[in-house]
Amino acid sequence: MPLATLVRHAREAWEVPRDLLLGRYPDFVTGGPLPRGDVPVFVFHSLEPESFARKLRYLAENGYRTLSADEYFCALMGTCPVSDPSVLLTFDDGRGSLWSVGYPLLKRFGMRGVVFLVPGRTPSRPGPRPPTWEDVDAGRVSASAVLGREAREPLLSWQEVEVLARSGVFDFESHTLTHARVHTSPRLAGFATPAARLGYAAFDLPAIASSGRDLLGEEVPLGTPFLRSAPRTSEALRFHEDPEVRRACVEIVATEGGPGFFARSDWERRLRRAFGRREVRGRVEAPGERATAIRAELAEARERIEERTGRRVIHLCYPWHSSGPTARRIAEEAGYRTAFAGKVPGVPITRPGGDPHAIARISEDYLERLPGRDRRPLAAVLRLKWSRRVGGPA
């Protein structure tokens, strides 16, 4: 594991005990009750069969009900309070394991979830649908054929989205159009490597303006310099760099082996040297340009998802849980009735009457800390959380 990744995981691991001490988690996480009417919102990304099935079984055996997005909104508004212990299961990005693992297991336990989809990155893949964990249980395919799904096809296809939407197991809502980051200063942050352009890693890369449009993921030429960036839905203004600053780095990679160039031990030093020979010039967008870009991210996402699912989209999840005043204003103007975040200062759990445009969510790791039989000890939860970060599913 790269040192930078390990450092990030260590920093995140420290944040957990700090936030526990500061009371930033709902009371049930530290052994308290779940007050009547409170509906915790859990966030998932990729799914692994054993862990996900264990969590769903825990909910089922302890009488928890899973709500739809609209049921949750209704409860939040106080117009239809929940009487049974209930949770909302949310899934960010529209990852491929929702088809291969999430769909069959939610069906098995009679539960449902909410997917925050990124329609500008959702691919089309006509043809037969990939196998699911149901096929593994029936002996039709090997477990490896399903567990390797996200390595081959990281995201759901539109064809899978349409099937899942018709099933009623998932609601599909907005995670913005492209889950974009944008450059905010001329300071160098890194380069486009083969690994950085693939799958979910590409979500962390800023958009690269080229010929009047933004390049994302594998469209970005190898060696392209990335500058300091921020989420598009933040209040940061975009820095539009002169495209000429990329030319030397891209040419070095293209003429010296393409992807193979990055096997060299000195690849980064060479690109940094080439980048440093030229002053980074550019311009900062005007506030009106920022608003136009954010409006497109929010409004077009709604339109595309509604077109493919035939259902109204009124719920939004901000990428990286980042939203500035401009994004929040435009989200309401665009017709979103809710907006989901991560930790919300001073709000461990969003209760009825709370702000529907700043809904607090909690990691899936803490689902088995809900009150119930066989409640998992907090120490065990934290141990599993850490092992999953550094070594894979747990």
Protein Blocks (a to p, Z undefined) as FASTA:
>chain_A
ZZklmmmmmmmmmmmmmmmmnopacfklnopacdehiacddddfbdcfklmmmmmmmmmm
nopacddfklmmmmmnopaccfbdcdddddehiiaklmmmmmmmmmmnopacdddddfkl
mccdedjddddfklmmnopacfklmmmmmmmmmbacfklmmmmmmnomaccddebjnopa
cdfbfbdfbdcdfklmgcjllmmpccddeehiacehjllcghiacdddddfklmbdcddd
dfklmmmmmmmmmmnopjmmmmpfklmmmmmmmmmmpccddddddfklmmmmmmmmmmmm
mmmmmmmnopacfbdcdehhiacfklmmmmmmnopabdcdfddehiabacehiafklccd
ddfklmmmpgcehiacfklmmmmmmmmmmnocZZ
